[in-house]
């Protein structure tokens, strides 16, 4: 019987309520089902993130893999589509997928060696690794059915006026308003590349066939500029924003499109600020200071 980690229980109850409880209750039976159907043997203690249980396994031929069991949502629904499109180029390989439950069987990478370890020793090289992975991933055109950045951006701009009214601090309100204004300039041309959306350091693991590979995409069809913020914000230091942005745009081949990359990065700041306001539920929002510093730098105010 698989043991459900307490951290996954807390996250599911907090974010998904009754649906999360139902998901948790069904996890032991679902795990056993796919161990049987895909001829797998458990090969270590279960791991978890915020949304999924990950069980190390061995296949019938002895190859290592991981069984990923999750409650599918809008963000994760495109994961198998994206992984098939990338076909292991810069990312983890998809081995099996059950459309009915969203369950995935993936190649096993080295979860003990996330990119965050390298970032502590050499932040510039870590940013370069993310940029090189993003260059490969965004070289692929998004397949049909992947949710689009265009509707997402339009929704952000629609929600922005109400959110601004809920931000009492004048500096914060002005920065969020300026992010929205810059995003509005590019929102009509959202792009068609296959985006990972969540490529922070802990979503990059050491691999056997390649030094580093991406995991856990939340795919979008859109502009590569929307991918840059996690690598700017990871292990954040305000004095590194400029060189991180410059390095990422260089590696992704966006040096000639810096204004667009800047606009979409500010759009990503806007997205996070909108979530902060909505999480406050009418109270005073606690906007992420690092996000606002990124905005100040990219707007030329710091």
Protein Blocks (a to p, Z undefined) as FASTA:
>chain_A
ZZddfklmmmmmmmnommmmmmmmmmmmmmmmmmmmnopadebdcdddfkbccdddddfk
opacddddddddfklmmmmmmmmmnnonopacdfbdcfknopacdddddfklcfklmmmm
mmmlmmmmmmmmmmmmmmpccdehiacfklmmmmmmmmmmmmmmmmmblklmmmmmmmmm
mmmmmmmmnojadceklacfklcccdfkbmbdcehiacddddfklmmmmmmmgopafklm
mmmmmmmmmmnopmmmmmmmmmmmmmmmmmmmmmmmmmnnopacdddfklmmmmmmmnop
ZZ
